[in-house]
Each structure stands twice: as structure tokens, then as C-alpha cells.
Amino acid sequence: ELASGLPLSSVVAGFFVAMLGISLMGRVAEWRNEAVAAGTLLSGFASLYSIALLVVMFGVLQKICLFCLVIDGVNFATLGIFLVMS
């Protein structure tokens, strides 16, 4: 939970909505290169963050969160898609 009382998943949901917006902007030919670059950069950061959270989940907490694993999988898949597009 965030300090403001919002669940952490609300930040993730906002991030995925932003990534959807970037993906839709990539459909416009004039914005395609910038959208792919922004999407690749953001999904790269998200994937690095996912790796850090996986280390905490398995190494520190020693618990498995299926929802977290799904989000991590989506982050890695999004990075792969953007890398293929670039």
C-alpha cells in the first residue's frame, strides 16, 4: 500500500493504461518511431523493476504471489513486443 492509502496495484493499472496510450499512438505513422522508443524505454524500466520484485519475492519473502507473477509476465511480454517492433 502506498503512503497515500492507495494500493500499489493502482499505480500498475495506471502504468498499463499509459502503455496502452503509447501503443495506440504508435498506430499513427508520424508518431510510430517515438511511440516505439518510449514504449521500449518504459517497458524496459518496468521489466527491471519486475526483476527486483522477483528477487524480493523469492529471496526475501519466500512467498509466491500469482498476481505479481502475471504482472511480471506482462511486463516482460510488453518489452519483447516493443523490442521486436523497433
C-alpha positions in Angstrom: 0.0 0.0 0.0 1.2 3.4 -0.9 1.6 6.1 1.8 -1.5 7.9 0.5 -3.6 4.8 1.2 -3.8 3.7 -2.5 -3.0 0.1 -3.3 0.2 -0.5 -5.3 -1.9 -2.1 -8.0 -3.5 1.3 -8.8 0.0 2.5 -9.9 0.4 -0.6 -12.0 -3.0 -0.1 -13.6 -2.1 3.5 -14.4 1.1 2.4 -16.0 -0.7 -0.2 -18.2 -3.2 2.5 -19.3 -0.2 4.7 -20.2 1.4 1.9 -22.2 -1.9 1.3 -24.0 -2.0 5.0 -24.9 1.6 4.9 -26.2 0.8 1.7 -28.2 -2.3 3.4 -29.7 -0.2 6.5 -30.6 2.2 4.1 -32.4 -0.6 3.4 -34.9 -0.1 6.9 -36.3 2.7 6.8 -38.9 4.2 10.1 -37.8 4.4 9.1 -34.2 5.4 5.4 -34.6 9.2 5.8 -34.0 8.7 7.9 -30.9 6.0 5.7 -29.5 8.1 2.6 -30.0 11.1 4.3 -28.4 9.0 5.5 -25.4 7.3 2.1 -25.0 10.7 0.2 -25.2 12.2 2.5 -22.6 9.2 2.3 -20.2 8.7 -1.4 -20.6 12.5 -1.8 -20.0 12.3 0.0 -16.7 9.2 -2.0 -15.8 11.0 -5.2 -16.5 14.0 -4.2 -14.4 11.6 -3.3 -11.6 9.9 -6.7 -12.1 13.2 -8.5 -11.7 13.9 -6.6 -8.5 10.5 -7.5 -7.1 11.0 -11.2 -8.1 14.3 -11.1 -6.1 12.4 -9.8 -3.1 9.5 -12.2 -3.6 11.7 -15.3 -3.8 14.8 -14.3 -1.9 13.4 -12.2 1.0 9.8 -13.0 1.5 10.0 -16.6 0.2 6.3 -16.4 -0.9 4.8 -16.7 -4.3 2.3 -14.1 -5.4 0.5 -15.3 -8.6 -0.9 -11.8 -9.4 2.6 -10.4 -9.2 3.9 -13.2 -11.5 1.2 -12.3 -14.0 2.2 -8.6 -13.9 5.8 -9.5 -14.3 4.9 -11.7 -17.3 3.0 -8.9 -18.9 6.0 -6.6 -18.4 8.4 -9.0 -20.0 6.0 -9.7 -22.9 5.5 -6.0 -23.5 9.3 -5.4 -23.6 9.6 -8.3 -26.0 6.9 -6.9 -28.3 8.4 -3.4 -28.3 11.9 -4.8 -29.0 10.5 -6.7 -32.0 8.8 -3.6 -33.2 12.0 -1.5 -33.0 
